[in-house]
Amino acid sequence: MKLLSIIRKTNINKPYIFYNTDSLKHFPSSTRYWDSSIFMYNNNTLSFIPNISRLAIKFIRNYFYLYNKKIEQKIRRKKIYNRRRKLSINRIFLSKGEFKHTNNKVIITLYIYNKQKNNYLLKLKKRYINKFLLNIISFKKNNIIKSLSSKKNILSNKLILLKKLKKITINSTLALINANFFKLRVARILKDLHQKKKIKNFKVVSKYVNKFYKRFIRKSLRRLFIYTYYRRLIYVNKSRFNYTYLQYIKNKLQVLFNKNVEFNFINLKYFYLNSNILSESILLKIRRNRRRLMRHLSNLEKKVIIRKKRVILGEIIKKENLNTKKYFYNNILLYKNIIKNLKYRHIAGFRLEANGRLNKRYTASRSFNKVKYKGNLLNIDSSYKGLSSVLLRNNLNSNLQYTKLNSKTRIGSFGLKGWVSGN
């Protein structure tokens, strides 16, 4: 907002020069150097900070991994065991916490990818919303319904129904199933035919019609109930980020840190924007079935979208290009010259390395090593432009995110390393 206020105050008569931002040196934030940045001085509490931060992250993750057992049982036919639930990807993924300590408070920043919410919304769209919309569109665009409105074609439609109603037997309702387009107006047409004495046994036919609609209503009610259960689960998922429930965690974390606590949640649109979330999602898939390791890695290569850096030179915007003052009030100028030139907005590449007991055999299993690589992990400033770049933790480039995770299967343990680079 400050940048927009500065742009608005500037004089329109003067030309505006935007210098090339690619030549500037990038200094990352303090939390990128280490997981916790400390702006305080107290020797008694400094030694306890690493252990307390680990406990805090475990506590926050257990809070976000909570589930409602009663509603989930109504959606699924089969029971999910605790082992399968722990390894399921239907959850809220969290990154490592970045802690900023001061004398009065602790600011905890967490990157979140809400996979659970996305799954529920996709199921609602596929199973319910799209089906209802298609039925409405087909109902409107159907030529048979249009022909029913005209008086000339009413007799022809009734004759077609008569031919199909003759096929009705005591043990089947194939005629009504075949007459899908006439489901909504079957009762009206049958009454008209009975009044004109073209159907003799109207009571026998009406029984099968009532049975058909009873079954149809039961099925539709089940779908509507399941629809409401999904809506409840989405509400439960959203309520985890409300202050009414977060205050209970906040009070317990304040006891740990002996300070005020503030949360800073950053929602990610894609799971591969953070290396910790990316590697954790694959680790869970490997633990469920290690035999599909290469399939998971190949699918991940398709999902990750890599964009190359476009070098934007400095431009001079004159008075002729600025038509009115409304140009400044919009966010176009801010996007073109500031947000577009930000560092590490897009992903340049990733690398995953899996080592350990990942062989298919159960007996005499050997160590297995697989690597998946896409894009480029080099730093553009240091490798291409010749600019000096900052190192994080004395060995990592400023454009990289690195994670190292360990887990185990029935055969043995394995490790997974992940790198994600940005442009």
C-alpha positions in Angstrom: 0.0 0.0 0.0 2.9 2.4 0.7 4.3 1.8 -2.8 0.9 2.7 -4.4 0.7 5.9 -2.3 4.1 7.0 -3.5 3.2 6.3 -7.1 0.0 8.3 -6.8 1.8 11.4 -5.4 4.3 11.5 -8.2 3.9 14.2 -10.9 2.4 13.0 -14.3 4.3 15.6 -16.4 7.7 14.0 -15.7 8.9 10.8 -17.4 9.2 7.8 -15.1 12.4 5.8 -15.2 12.4 2.2 -13.9 15.9 0.8 -13.6 16.9 -2.8 -14.2 16.3 -4.7 -11.0 18.2 -7.8 -12.2 21.6 -6.1 -11.5 20.7 -5.6 -7.8 22.0 -7.9 -5.2 19.4 -10.0 -3.4 19.5 -10.3 0.4 17.1 -12.9 1.8 15.2 -12.6 5.1 16.7 -13.4 8.4 14.6 -16.5 8.9 16.1 -18.0 5.7 19.6 -18.1 7.3 18.4 -20.2 10.2 15.1 -21.6 11.3 14.8 -19.2 14.2 16.0 -15.6 14.3 16.6 -14.2 17.8 16.4 -10.5 18.7 16.9 -10.8 22.4 19.6 -11.5 25.0 19.0 -14.0 27.8 21.6 -16.8 28.2 19.3 -18.9 30.4 16.7 -19.3 27.6 18.8 -19.5 24.5 19.8 -23.2 25.1 16.2 -24.3 25.3 15.0 -22.7 22.1 15.7 -25.6 19.7 13.9 -28.2 21.8 11.0 -25.9 22.5 10.6 -25.1 18.7 10.5 -28.8 17.9 7.8 -29.4 20.5 5.8 -26.5 19.2 5.9 -27.8 15.6 4.8 -31.2 16.7 1.9 -29.7 18.6 0.8 -27.6 15.7 0.9 -30.5 13.3 -1.1 -32.7 15.5 -3.7 -30.0 15.7 -4.0 -29.7 11.9 -4.1 -33.5 11.5 -7.3 -33.9 13.6 -10.3 -35.5 11.9 -14.0 -36.1 12.6 -14.5 -39.9 12.7 -18.3 -39.9 12.8 -18.7 -37.9 9.5 -15.9 -39.8 7.7 -17.5 -43.2 8.5 -20.7 -42.1 6.9 -19.0 -41.1 3.6 -16.9 -44.3 3.3 -18.2 -47.8 3.1 -15.0 -49.4 4.3 -13.3 -48.7 7.6 -10.0 -46.8 7.5 -7.4 -48.1 10.0 -5.1 -45.9 11.9 -2.0 -47.0 10.0 -3.7 -46.1 6.6 -4.9 -42.8 8.1 -1.4 -41.9 9.1 -0.1 -42.6 5.6 -2.9 -40.9 3.7 -2.3 -37.8 1.7 -5.7 -36.4 2.5 -4.4 -33.9 5.0 -3.1 -30.3 5.6 0.6 -30.3 4.8 2.9 -28.0 6.8 6.4 -26.8 6.3 9.1 -26.3 9.0 8.3 -23.4 11.2 10.2 -20.2 11.0 10.5 -18.6 14.5 11.2 -14.9 15.1 12.0 -14.3 18.8 11.8 -10.9 20.5 11.7 -9.9 24.1 7.9 -9.8 24.2 6.6 -12.3 21.6 7.3 -15.1 19.1 6.1 -14.9 15.5 5.6 -18.3 13.9 5.4 -18.4 10.1 4.1 -21.6 8.4 3.6 -22.5 4.8 0.5 -24.5 4.3 -0.9 -26.6 1.4 -4.5 -27.6 2.1 -4.8 -30.9 0.2 -7.8 -32.0 2.2 -9.9 -29.1 1.2 -9.0 -29.5 -2.5 -10.0 -33.2 -2.4 -13.4 -32.5 -0.9 -14.1 -29.8 -3.4 -13.1 -32.0 -6.4 -15.4 -34.8 -5.2 -18.3 -32.4 -4.8 -17.7 -31.1 -8.3 -17.4 -34.6 -9.9 -20.1 -36.5 -8.1 -22.8 -33.9 -7.4 -22.4 -30.4 -8.9 -21.4 -31.4 -12.4 -24.1 -34.1 -12.6 -26.9 -31.8 -11.5 -25.8 -29.1 -13.9 -25.6 -31.6 -16.8 -29.0 -32.9 -16.0 -30.4 -29.3 -16.0 -28.7 -28.4 -19.3 -29.8 -31.6 -21.0 -33.3 -31.1 -19.7 -33.4 -27.6 -21.3 -31.7 -28.5 -24.5 -33.6 -31.7 -25.2 -35.5 -31.7 -28.4 -38.1 -34.2 -27.0 -39.1 -31.8 -24.2 -39.5 -29.0 -26.8 -41.7 -31.3 -28.9 -43.9 -32.2 -25.9 -44.8 -28.5 -25.5 -46.2 -28.4 -29.0 -49.8 -29.8 -29.4 -49.1 -31.6 -32.6 -46.5 -33.9 -31.3 -48.3 -35.0 -28.1 -50.1 -37.9 -29.8 -46.9 -39.2 -31.3 -45.1 -39.2 -28.0 -48.0 -41.0 -26.3 -47.9 -43.8 -29.0 -44.1 -44.2 -28.3 -44.9 -44.6 -24.6 -47.6 -47.1 -25.3 -45.2 -49.3 -27.2 -42.7 -49.2 -24.3 -45.4 -49.7 -21.6 -46.4 -53.0 -23.3 -43.0 -54.4 -22.4 -43.6 -54.0 -18.6 -43.6 -57.3 -16.7 -44.3 -58.0 -13.0 -40.5 -58.4 -12.2 -39.1 -55.6 -14.2 -39.5 -51.9 -15.1 -37.4 -51.8 -18.2 -39.9 -49.6 -20.0 -39.4 -46.7 -17.6 -35.6 -47.1 -17.6 -35.6 -47.0 -21.4 -37.9 -44.0 -21.4 -35.3 -41.7 -19.6 -36.4 -38.6 -21.4 -40.0 -39.0 -20.1 -39.3 -39.5 -16.4 -40.7 -36.2 -15.3 -43.9 -36.4 -17.4 -44.7 -40.1 -17.2 -47.4 -39.7 -14.6 -49.2 -36.9 -16.6 -49.2 -38.8 -19.9 -50.4 -42.0 -18.2 -53.4 -40.1 -16.7 -54.3 -38.7 -20.1 -54.1 -42.2 -21.7 -56.3 -43.7 -18.9 -58.9 -41.0 -19.4 -59.1 -41.8 -23.1 -59.3 -45.5 -22.2 -56.2 -46.5 -24.1 -54.8 -48.2 -21.1 -56.9 -50.8 -19.2 -54.9 -51.9 -16.2 -53.9 -48.4 -15.0 -53.6 -49.6 -11.3 -51.0 -52.2 -12.2 -48.9 -49.7 -14.1 -49.2 -47.1 -11.3 -47.7 -49.6 -8.8 -44.5 -49.9 -10.9 -44.4 -46.2 -11.4 -44.6 -45.6 -7.6 -41.9 -48.2 -7.0 -39.6 -46.6 -9.5 -40.0 -43.1 -8.0 -39.6 -44.4 -4.5 -36.3 -46.0 -5.4 -35.3 -42.8 -7.3 -36.1 -40.7 -4.2 -34.1 -42.9 -1.9 -31.0 -42.7 -4.1 -31.3 -39.0 -4.4 -31.7 -38.6 -0.7 -28.5 -40.6 -0.1 -26.6 -38.4 -2.5 -28.0 -35.3 -0.7 -27.0 -36.6 2.7 -23.4 -37.3 1.5 -23.3 -33.9 -0.1 -24.1 -32.4 3.3 -21.4 -34.5 5.0 -18.8 -33.1 2.5 -20.0 -29.6 3.3 -19.6 -30.3 7.0 -16.0 -31.6 6.5 -15.1 -28.5 4.5 -16.5 -26.3 7.3 -14.4 -28.3 9.8 -11.4 -27.8 7.7 -11.9 -24.0 7.5 -12.7 -23.7 11.2 -9.1 -24.9 12.1 -7.8 -21.5 10.9 -10.3 -19.5 13.0 -9.3 -17.8 16.1 -12.0 -19.5 18.2 -10.0 -22.8 17.9 -6.5 -21.4 17.5 -6.6 -19.6 20.8 -6.4 -23.0 22.7 -3.1 -23.8 20.9 -1.9 -20.2 21.4 -2.4 -20.4 25.2 -0.5 -23.7 25.5 2.4 -22.4 23.3 2.6 -19.2 25.4 3.3 -21.5 28.4 6.1 -23.1 26.5 7.8 -19.9 25.3 6.7 -17.8 28.2 5.8 -15.1 25.7 3.0 -13.9 23.5 2.6 -16.0 20.3 1.5 -14.8 16.8 0.8 -17.0 13.8 1.5 -16.2 10.2 -0.1 -18.7 7.9 0.8 -18.6 4.2 -1.4 -20.7 1.9 0.3 -22.2 -1.1 -1.5 -22.8 -4.4 0.8 -25.7 -5.4 2.5 -28.4 -3.3 5.8 -28.1 -5.1 6.4 -24.5 -4.0 8.0 -25.7 -0.8 10.6 -28.5 -0.6 9.5 -29.8 2.7 5.8 -30.3 1.6 7.0 -31.8 -1.7 9.3 -34.4 -0.1 6.8 -35.2 2.7 4.0 -36.0 0.1 6.3 -38.4 -1.7 7.6 -40.0 1.5 4.0 -40.9 2.5 3.4 -42.5 -0.9 6.6 -44.6 -0.7 5.7 -45.8 2.8 2.3 -47.0 1.5 3.8 -48.9 -1.5 7.5 -48.8 -2.1 7.1 -50.8 -5.4 5.6 -47.8 -7.1 8.6 -45.6 -6.4 9.4 -44.9 -10.1 5.8 -44.3 -10.9 5.4 -41.7 -8.2 8.6 -39.9 -9.3 7.5 -39.9 -13.0 4.1 -38.5 -12.0 5.7 -35.8 -10.0 7.9 -34.8 -12.9 4.7 -34.2 -14.9 3.0 -32.2 -12.2 5.8 -29.8 -11.4 5.7 -26.7 -13.7 9.0 -25.0 -14.4 9.3 -21.5 -15.8 12.4 -19.9 -17.2 13.5 -16.5 -16.2 12.7 -13.6 -18.5 15.2 -10.8 -18.3 13.3 -7.5 -18.2 15.4 -4.4 -19.1 14.8 -1.0 -17.6 12.0 0.9 -19.4 11.3 4.6 -19.7 7.5 5.4 -19.5 6.8 8.9 -21.0 3.7 11.1 -20.8 2.4 9.7 -24.0 2.0 6.2 -22.6 0.0 7.4 -19.7 -3.5 8.2 -20.9 -5.2 9.1 -17.7 -4.7 9.2 -13.9 -6.7 5.9 -13.6 -3.5 4.1 -14.8 -2.0 4.8 -11.4 -5.0 3.8 -9.3 -5.0 0.4 -10.9 -2.5 -2.3 -9.9 -1.1 -2.6 -13.4 1.9 -0.4 -12.8 2.6 -2.2 -9.5 2.5 -5.6 -11.2 4.5 -4.8 -14.3 7.4 -3.0 -12.6 7.6 -4.4 -9.0 5.8 -7.8 -8.6 7.0 -9.0 -11.9 10.7 -8.3 -11.0 10.6 -10.0 -7.6 13.1 -12.7 -6.9 12.2 -16.4 -6.8 8.5 -16.1 -7.8 8.7 -19.2 -10.1 10.4 -22.6 -9.8 13.5 -23.2 -11.9 14.0 -26.9 -11.0 13.9 -29.6 -8.4 15.9 -32.6 -7.4 14.8 -35.7 -5.3 17.1 -38.4 -4.0 15.9 -41.6 -2.3 18.3 -43.9 -0.6 17.7 -47.0 1.5 15.8 -50.3 1.7 13.5 -49.6 -1.2 13.9 -52.9 -3.1 10.8 -55.0 -4.1 12.1 -58.1 -2.3 11.2 -58.9 1.3 14.2 -61.1 2.0 17.8 -60.1 1.7 16.8 -56.6 0.6 19.6 -54.4 -0.7 20.0 -50.6 -0.6 18.4 -48.8 -3.5 19.3 -45.4 -4.9 17.0 -43.3 -7.2 17.3 -39.7 -8.4 14.8 -37.5 -10.2 15.9 -34.2 -11.6 14.1 -31.6 -13.6 15.1 -28.1 -14.5 18.1 -26.3 -13.1 19.4 -25.7 -9.5 22.0 -23.1 -10.4 21.8 -19.5 -9.1 21.3 -17.1 -12.0 23.0 -14.2 -10.2 26.3 -16.1 -9.5 26.5 -18.5 -12.4 25.2 -16.4 -15.3 25.3 -12.7 -14.4 28.5 -12.8 -12.4 27.0 -11.1 -9.3 28.0 -12.1 -5.8 25.2 -14.1 -4.0 24.5 -14.9 -0.4 25.1 -18.3 1.1 22.6 -19.8 3.6 24.0 -21.9 6.5 27.4 -21.6 4.8 26.7 -24.1 2.1 23.3 -23.4 0.5 22.5 -20.8 -2.2 19.9 -18.2 -1.6 17.6 -19.6 -4.3 17.5 -23.1 -2.8 15.3 -24.9 -0.3 16.7 -28.1 1.1 15.0 -30.8 3.2 16.1 -34.1 4.6 13.6 -36.7 5.9 13.9 -40.2 7.3 11.3 -43.0 7.5 11.0 -46.8 7.6 9.1 -49.7 6.1 8.7 -53.3 7.0 12.0 -54.2 5.4 14.1 -51.3 6.8 14.7 -47.6 6.8 15.2 -45.1 4.0 16.0 -41.4 3.6 14.8 -38.8 1.2 16.5 -35.5 0.2 14.8 -32.7 -1.7 15.9 -29.5 -3.3 13.8 -26.8 -4.9 15.2 -23.8 -6.7 13.5 -20.6 -7.7 13.9 -17.9 -10.3 
